[in-house]
Amino acid sequence: MYVYDAFDRTLVTERVAEFRDQVARRLSGELTEEEFKPLRLMNGVYLQLHAYMLRTAIPYGTLSSEQLRMLAHVARKYDRGYGHFTTRQNIQYHWIKLAELPDAMADFASVGMHGMQTSGNCVRNITTDQWAGVAPDEIEDPRLWAELVRQHVTLHPEFSFMPRKFKIAVGSSSHDRAALRTHDLALRLHRNSAGELGFEVLVGGGLGRTPFLAQTIKPFLAKRDVLSYVEAILRTYNQFGRRDNIYKARIKILVHELGPEAFAKEVDAEWQSIKDGALALDDAAVDEIAARFRYPTYERLDDGPPELAAARRANRSFDAWMSNSVANHKVAGYAIVTLSLKPEGGTPGDATAEQMDAIADLADRYSFGEIRVGHEQNLTLPHVAQRDLPALWRALAAIGVATPNVNFISDIISCPGLDYCSLANARSIPIAQEITRRFHNLDLQRDLGRLHVNISGCINACGHHHVGHIGILGVEKNGEEFYQITLGGKADENATLGTLIGPAVPYAQVADVVEDIAAAYLELRQRPDELFIDTVKRTGVEPFRERVYATR
Amino acid sequence: MPLVENGRIVEDRYVRVDDDAPIPERVPVIVPAGRFLADADALTRRDGSLGVAWPNDRRVAELQPWLGHLALIALHFPKFRDGRAYSHARLLREHYGYGGTLRATGDVLRDQFSFLVRAGFNSFDVKKAADARAFAESVARYSVFYQPSADGTVPALRQRSQKAPAAGKPRVKA
């Protein structure tokens, strides 16, 4: 947990004052909507179909219980009693009134939160692995570096009006849980052949209408150089990124048009002139930020306490949840617990104020007051003693966040779609809900195994459909909702873009198509433990295409 | 459009000269980039302060040989959202050590002032009179900054590692 100091608190307080003034000028008519738009966007305020939408950052997905209670408070006081966790470790409220926005922001600021740069053409919320600091396969906690970069780019005077938005992710594990290669810029901590820790730097990833996976432009960057190198990338992009066409303005197009080598050369020339200047990090500066991270004081415990094994034997439901939602922790005797926000028939990523309050209380009791938000739109309690798992499970089940479907077909990533979003061509949420109903049988879900369904309601790809094992993209044809289906995408360390299987299908047939694909997989797989994604890789999409379109 | 320098609304001493208009003698002038580059030797020998209006899609490196002769460089914001000139300002100040006047022109609005000052601008051709009057208040809005930039403010990271607490008063001067 990063704890704000006087600098951080002052900045967010001043930000609220500035935004209050901007809203007052908009309400008085001094600012036109066109002039107000970039200002509100830089505070995470969108105008959607029905109301303003407020997006608040959860930097690198880490929340304290106090902050989660504030998310609940804002949901209750200013919205309709719920919030929506997004694929970028943010939370969104969809029913906020313009005049009340400054008060909601002041409430967030009181717990060290803000919506700065959660939209607009600036550096967005910096994301990382939701298991940061606790994953057994991690080299070093990536959040220190995410925080250093976060601070550096916050209200950056040069990079607040770039050609387009800019998303950064930081990773540090052999398993990529942060979808690094879908980002404009990814920093991956690793060890070079000399045993030193540094970053692999990848640029130019992004989904949307022209999906690209990020390419490596620097295999190893010393830690001291991370800020200067990021600055050089942003400066290159700010000057040379396209501004003539919004669909070609992301850095991926610049990298693609120049080629990664030429882009890297341009960045390197700029970097050489600044690398030994004010941005070179020294140990004192890094230590100062590192010291603001608070870590739990773990008890000395053994793995696999006998009461846990007994509880698993005694209760089949608990055992199923243990197998599905609980992961190994780097500290003996502890576990990482994922809370599914994907109940049958629910909206992926939504949580009510009551659920948030209850989870905050459970975090205080069982997880050192800490909660994480992951890009799959679930929550995590990162530090649970294994002996507490039975009691925690009962409490989570009572509030509806213990569905043992994590990473299964009903653990769907979905954008808000046409139910809320003014950009959408088609609905996403009802498609997700129908799929969860079709696959409500947990034994069937377990049999299907790991299977990621990602749904976007338009080509902007907020639901990451390109990297879903099954990707579903809503399009509009003659005023009706149709959906393109892709197979074989993945967002992990072997990231791949999915392959389109054929013509788009109408709204009413999407869940049927997903059922057909699941049935085809069960027939095609060579062994029960061949995952869906591996079957698609082995067979290609052709047998799935045949199955889906045979009767359509 | 009111001009703001040193935090106050001032008269503009410079005359803007188009591509084909005669250049008045002994008067500060701002000439377009193309005209300047075509005739830089003669223009820099002329008596009177010289400024150049630089478009945001040309590399500022082209100006390097002449920086010592330019009293003013006007960098343009065709739209509020087009931020290329912020990079140009920082490059001129920090990379090329340009010490003359950097003027922001075009769609220059109140909510950019703080960014502009920090990027190294010290002259502001402000679009709206009300925004020009609010200049001092706007640039005083923030008292802490995370990153070093062209205006020489000490960023939070350095202040922290030097154990100097936030003074809580504005550090921006314009």
Interface residues (C-beta under 8 A of the other chain):
Chain A: D5 A6 F7 D8 T10 L11 E14 A17 E18 Q22 E30 E35 P38 L39 N121 L148 Q151 H152 V153 T154 L155 H156 P157 E158 F159 S160 F161 M162 R235 N238 Q239 R243 S273 I274 G277 A278 L279 D282 A284 A285 D287 E288 I289
Chain B: R59 F80 R81 D82 G83 R84 Y86 S87 H88 R90 L91 E94 H95 L109 D111 S114 F115 L116 V117 R118 A119 A130 R141 Y142 S143 V144 F145 Y146 Q147 P148 S149 A150 P155 A156 L157 R158 Q159 R160 S161 P165 A166 G168
